[in-house]
C-alpha cells in the first residue's frame, strides 16, 4: 500500500545554503508521525516544502499518489493538507469566531462547516467562552488551541503542526498533546508533528524521524525511540 505522504530524496536550499539534503520520509494514512531534533535541523523546512512555501531543488513529494512539489500552496491546501505554523499566527484584531471561520474559506457546504465549528468547540471548550473576544488578547495556550481549531475547520486529511508546544505553559502542553492524540484517533486525521519537545512528540506519535543538520539521523517506532540511547544523547540530554 502506497504511503499517504512521501518525500523522496528531497533537497531544499535557502540561497546557496542547504536546508534539506536527501531527505526521505513517509507517512501512512491514519498515522501520527513526529519530526524531532534541535532548532535548525530542518524540521520546519520539511513542512515548508510539503506546503509549497519553498520550492525543492531535487527529489519529489507526493500526496495520495499525486506529485505535489510543483503545485502552488493554494492547490495543495485544496488537496486536504492544512498547516498550523510556528508562532500562533492568529488574526489578532478579529474575534475567535471569525478566526475559526477563516479556516473554512474554501468550503461551500454551510451545514458541514457548522458541524466542524461545533466539533472544534467541543474539542477546545475554552474557545466557546471567548467567541467574541479578539484573538490577540488571549493567552498563548489559548491562541495555540485557536490556530489548531482553525486548521481543523478546513476538514483536512493531513494536519501539519509546527512546534505547537513552543512558548506554551506546561499544563497547556499536556492539553495540546491530548488533543493531537484525539484528533488523530477520533477524527481520523493523519498528523505530521514538528517538535523540539522530543518527549511530548514521542509520546503522542506512532513513528518518528530524528533530524540533524538537514538530514534524517534516525527513524523508527516512537515507542522504541523513547528508550534509544542515541535519541537521549542527541536530543534529550539524559534519561526520559
N, C-alpha and C positions, 0 to 999 in steps of 0.2 A: 504494500500500500504506500502510495506516494505521500510525502510529508505535506502538511498544510502550508508551511513556510520553509523555504530552503535558501540559504546563501551558499554559493559555491565559489570558492577561491576569490573572494571579494577583496579588491584593493581600492582604497579611498585616500585621496591626498587633499591637504589644505595648502594651497600654493604648491610648493615642492617638497613639503614635509608629509610623510605618510602617516595617516591616522589608523588605517586598517591594512594589514599585509597578509594576503592569502587566507582570509577568514572563511571558514565553512561551518555553518551551524544548521540545525534542523529543529522544527517544532511540529509535533503531530497534533491533529485535531483533538481538543479536549485536555491538552496539557497546559501546565504552568511551567515555563522554563525560565530560569534565572541566569542573568549575566552578572557575575561578580568580579570585583577587582578594584584596585586603587584608582584614585582620580587620575585621569589622563591615560587610562589603559585602553580606551577605545570603545567602551560600552555604549555611551550615548551616540557615538559616530555610527554604530550599527543601526540604531533607531533612525537616525537622520538619513541613512542610506535606504532603509526599508521604505520610509515615507516619501522619498524623492526630494527631500530638502537639500541633500547634497548628491551629486551625480558620482557614481562609482567609475573608476578608470578601467578596471578589469574585473572579470568574473561575471556572475549573474545572480539575480534574485527572483524567485518565483513564489507566487501565492496561489494556492489551489490549482497548480498546474499551469498557470499563466505567468509568463515573464513580465515583471513589473518595473524593472530598473530603468526602463526608457519612458515610463509614464510620468505625467506631472502629478503633483501632490493631490490635487482635487480628484483626479481619476482614481488614485489609489484609495482615497477615503471612500469613494463610492463602491469600491470592491468589498468593503466591510472591515477596514483597518482604521482604528481610532487610537490616537496617541494622547497621553497625558504628559505634557512636557515638564522638565525640571523647573522648579521655581514657582509653582502655584500661580499660573498666569490667568487670573480671573479678570473680568471686566470690572474694575473697582467701583465705578460710579453707577453701574447697573444693579438692579435688585438680584437677589438669589434666584428668584423665579425666572427672570429674563436671562440670566447666565445659563441656567439649565436649558431653557428653550433654544438658546443659540446652538446647543449640541444637536438639535433635531432639524437644523435648517434644510437639510437635503431630503427630508421625509415629507410625504404628502398625505398620508393617512392619519387624519386628526384623531381618530379613536385609538389607533395604535400608539400615537405619540402620547396621548393622555394616559394610556396604560403604562407606558415606560416612565412617565412622570411620577405616577403613583408608586411604581416599583422602586424608583430611586429614593423617594421619600421614606418608603418602608425600609430600605437598606440603610439610609442615613437619617434617622429621626431628628437629629439636631437641625437639619436643614428645614424641616417642616415648620419649626417655630420662627424661622428667620426669612421667610419667603419675600417679605417686603423690605428687608434690610439691605443696604448697599453692601455688595460683596467685599469691598475693600476694608470695611470696618470689622470684619470677623477675624477670629484668631487664625493663626497659621494652620492649625489642625483642621479647623472648620473649612478653611479655603481649600485644603487638600481634598477633603470629602466632596466639596463642590465640584472641583475640576474632574474628579473621577466620575461623579454623577453626571456631569455634562458630557463626558465621553460616552457613558452608557446610554445617554439619550439618542445617540446615533445608531443604536442597536447593532453594535459591531460583532463580527465573528472573531476578530482578534483584537485584543486590547494591549497596547504598548504603554508601559509605565516607566517613566524616567525618574528615578530617585524619589519615590513617594514618601520616604521617611525623613528626608533631608530637612533639618530645621524644625522638626515636629517634636512636641513633648513625648516622653517615653510612653505614657499611658495612651496617647492618641496613636502612637506607632503600633501598639497592640491592637487597637481598634481597626486600623487600616490593614494590618496583617490578616485579621479575621475576615475583613471584607473581601480581600483578594481571594482567599480560600472559598468564600461563599459565592462570589461572582463566578468563579470557575466551576464550582460544583453545582450550584443551583440554577444559574442562568446559562450554563453550557458555553461560556465564553472562554476561548483559549487566551492565555496571558503570556506575554514576554516581559519579564520584570528586570529592569536595570537597577542595581543596588550596590552602594558601598557598605551597607549594613549586611554583611555576609551572613550573620547569624539569623536575622529575620528572613532573608532571601532563601536560605537553605531550608528553613522551617516550613515555608509556605509552598515551595515548588516541588515538582516531580523530578526534574533533571536540572543540571546547571552546567554552565561553561565558565571557567575561571580565565579571565583575560589578563594579559600583561603586555605592555608596550605594543598594542595594535594586533596582537595575535592571541590565539587560544592556547593557553598553557596546559589546562586540564579540563576534562569533562567527565560526566557520569551521573549516576543517580544521586539525588541530593542527600538521601539517607546515608549513602556511602561516603560522600564528600565531607559530611559533618565530622566524621572521625578520621579523615585523611590527614596525616601529619603534615603533608606538603601544603594543604589549604591552611592549616593552623599557622604554619610558619610564614606563608606568603601574605595572608590577609587578616588573620585573626590575632596574631601576636601572642598566641598562647592557647590554652585549652578552651574549648567551648563549654 
